[in-house]
Structure formats: C-alpha cells, structure tokens
C-alpha cells in the first residue's frame, strides 16, 4: 500500500518537518522514517515521535487530508540509549495509541529504531481539540 508523504499529514513545513516517509499504518498507530540531514541531540526524540503522532491523527480522519495543529501536553517518560542521533542515520519511529478520551486527549507509546536496534522510547500525552485556538483561549481565560 502506498501512503501519502508526511508533508500531506503533518502541519510542519520546510526544515521543521523531520519525517520523510510513512512506512506502515495500523488501527492504533503508524511507522514512519527519516534520514537525518544533520545530527540531532537525543532530547529531540519526542519531537520526532510527536510528528509521527500528528501524521497518524491526520491519517485516521481520512482523505482529503487536512493536517491541523495539535498540542504535545507532556512527555511522561523518555529514554535514549544514545546522546545524539548521528547525521546520515536512518531512523524509524513507531507510535501506538494506548488510550484516548472523548475530549481529544490521548497517550502514545513510541519508539525510535536505528536498523534493528531500539535507541529510544517514550510515552507522550497529546491533545487534539476540534479548534486548537478556541481551546487555548478557554484555558487562558
């Protein structure tokens, strides 16, 4: 099966978009990959994971794909076995939704692999309301 490129599924543009391809989609998540154009510190792993979650959220809604902003509320856990993701490395990120509520909140279990080696994993809490700006305005009151 052919999947749309990440630029059709994630609202990030230009250098901010890290994902290069969507490799597989499941009912609860997806697998995406990228080749690093430059070295990234390992603490950037949650951003890679969040972009894969964003791609999944857009994919789940179906075509026509209209990516919209969501919010990364927190990184519950994150562990990396490397200090840096090296330039030229091919990384594969796998995200799986473990819980979702009716308000648009969800928790995803995520991992990043380089080849067959798992180099990072984490649990991210995200929020995707129907209208992000209205939800923010309500919170800021």
ABEGO torsion letter per residue (X at the ends): XBBBBAAAABABBEAABABABBABBBAAEBBBBBBBABBBBAAAAAAAAAAAAAAAAAAAAEOBBBBBBBBBABBABBBBABABBBBGBBBBBBBBBABBBAAGBBBBBBBBBBEABBABBBBBBBBBBABAAAAAAAAAX
